[in-house]
Amino acid sequence: MSALVLVSASQCTAQILHKKKQVNKSTDATNTAEPDKQLYDKAINDIKHGRHEVGRLGLQTLINTYPDSEYLAKAKLAIADSYFKEGGTANTTQAVAGYKDFIVFFPFLPEAAYAQMQVAMANYNEMAKSDRDSTHAKMAEEEFQTFLQKYPKDPLAPNAEQRLREVQEVLAEGQFRIAYYYYVKGDRRAAAGRLAPMVARYPLYSKSDEALWMLGDVFEKSERKDVAGGYYTLLVKNYPLSKKAPLAKDKLKSFGVPIPQPDAKALAWMTAEQNTPRPKESPIHRGMGMLHSGPDVHTAAYHGNPQMEPEADNGPTDTLSGGNRTTLVSAGGGNSTGSTGSTAVVETVRPGDPAPAKAAGAEDTTSGTSDNSSGTSTTNADGSAAGTTDSAATTEPAKTDAAATDSAAADAAKTAAPAASDANGSQKESSSKKKGLKKLIPW
């Protein structure tokens, strides 16, 4: 009896456990989820655990199989994020392409601002040092400017603004190093050509005051104290707390130029920059910086509005126009210089037609003489005629010359065929003579 009771109890417990398992399977949330959500969740889980290729394959399957799924936009953004997190030059390029595609297809979603920020950060992470290639730095500057123009009220805007200051610090540092090389070398023209646009474009650069001092010194040594005084004035006005400001005031006193009052906004900006805590640059920090491929941006500004205008080439261009004329066209479209030669018109002549008659007094460019009707008169270097003839006397000969040219053209047309045959015959004869001479004299 006890054995029977134990057997029946074990069967009951087995049935109860079996029923519980069936209940768990029927109420499992994964069985009720939609297939596109299952694909998305599994792909995201793979990406989180470092299986980027498997995750991207699952997301691409979701995009191809369910084009109307609500997870389509999230899947495209997740693919770009996967490339961005995996890192590397090739993956970064794929990430930038994915983010830009997302912005094109879903421009009104809130994630579009995040995608634009990621495009800028991808170029920011690939940015090299200031003395190396600045391609990624310029691209990062452009992408951050685009973000701030399109999404100025986005929560990521303050971070993008600070990153833009750091990028512009690197670009300005590259220009300043080149200018400093020319300045030390003594090439004033090259140094001023680098410093002047750099100071105008990047006023938040940490060495803008030193650049203004160098510009003033360059023009002072070039005996252009009026231009040098302008740069010293900008230094005193816009950078009143700089170490070069007292020296600039002394220069202005020696030039007899009134010393300006410092700008209130510039004074507040420099005060805020000096009160901002920054990491101290020790010799060990400088030595370790040589091992890093990225730039050091700890000197970048933390306050002030960065440059929002894209860089453009405003230099003049040389364009060639008809009549041997060269025109210098400025950026605004106006002409700044005149012609440098004659304005002769090229005429077309058909074969067999007589040469066009020249006007009285027209200059022959090949012989440098003036073809008048009564004869030839030489011209001086300034184009004036050496000898003059009576205008009334030159009228009739001009008519007779025109008639003579018409009759000569008619005679030439009649004798064209015989002349051509004679020319062919003479050519054959001369060629046979040359062959005979070559047999006797090979050279």
Buried (B, 14 or more C-beta within 10 A) or exposed (E): EEEEEEEEEEEEEEEEEEEEEEEEEEEEEEEEEEEBBBBBBBBBEBBEEEBBEBBBBBBBBBBEEBEEBEBBBBBBBBBBBBBBEBEEEEBBEBBBEBBBBBBEEBEEBEBBBBBBBBBBBBBBEBBBBBEBEBEBBBBBBBBBBBBBEEBEEBEBBEBBBBBBBBBBBBBBBBBBEBBBEBBEEEBBEBBBBBBBBBBEBBBBBBBBBBBBBBBBBBBBEEEEBEBBBBBBBBBBBBBBBBEBBEBBBEBBEEBEBEBBEBBEEBBEBBEEBEEEEEEEEEEEEEEEBEEEEEBBBBBBBBBBEBBEEEEEEEEEEEEEEEEEBEBEBEEEEEEEEEEEEEEEEEEEEEEEEEEEEEEBBEBEEEEEBBBBBBEEBEBEEEEEBEEEBEEEEBEEBBEEBEEEEEEEEEEEEEEEEEEEEEEEEEEEEEEEEEEEEEEEEEE
